[in-house]
Amino acid sequence: MLDAHRHVSVRPATAADAAALAEIFQTSWYHAYTGVIPYEQLAKTLEHRGDHWCSRTLHRGRAYLILEVMGKPSGYASFGRARYPGPREGEIYQLYLSPLYQGLGFGEHLFEACRVALDQGGRKGLMVWVLRENHPARQFYIHRGGRAALRRIDLSLGAPLEKLGYVWD
């Protein structure tokens, strides 16, 4: 049996990755948030976050990493300076895997690559926001030593949704 983890790489995203990022975002969000986010808003978000949006975002220079499994883009993450004041200077803004690769340990490659990049950039501490109802993501961060220390209500997705802020010091 082939060990796919031996054929994993994480690299910086380029403009040529826009379509892959859009597909990963759309399939992972559809899989995770159907029934959580009101359907109309979910459909609107998925339509908005297509190739064109990803292309514009990549051209702005925000830090994105692509996870490849056996040469196929299978996940991505974005990260940078924490958007909220506090003792944690680094934040993972997004970490998404195609549903086929979820729950198999591939997300850890992205998570650790983000941590290394933030450490190399001099960012102390880390945080990430997760919808309370996204239990697999919450377990992912708990298993990596995160603790839910912050809470806020997000009204941007058509209904009040609770987000938990997981932190690492």
C-alpha positions, 0 to 999 in steps of 0.5 A: 500500500502506498504511503501518501504522507511520503508524497506530501509537499507544502509550498508557497501559492502562486497566481497559477494556483487560483483555480485550485484554491477556489475549488478547495475553498468551495468543496470544503465549505460546502462539505463543512457548512451545509446546514450550518450557514443559511443556504442562500448565504452559503451559495452566495459565498461559494459563488463569490469565492471563485477563480477570479477572487482567488486570483485577485487575492494571490496578486495582492501578495498575502501569504498562502501555502498550498498542500500537494498530495502526490502532486495534486493541490489538496489544501491551502492555508493563509496566515499573517499578523493577528487581526485582533489586539492581544498577546498573540501576534500570528493568526492562521486566517484559513486552513482548508482541505478538500474533503477527500483529504480531511481526517487523514493527518494532511492538515497537520502539514499545513498547520505546522508550515504556517507555524514555522513561517509565523515563527520565522517572521518573528510572530509570537503566539498563534490564534485561529477562529473556528465556527462553534458548529465545525466540530472536526475543525475544533478537534483538529486544533485541540489535538494540536494543543490549541485552547478555546480562549476567545468567543465572538458572534459573526453576523456576516454570514446571514445568521448570528454564528458563534466563533471560538478563538483557539490560541497557542502561547 
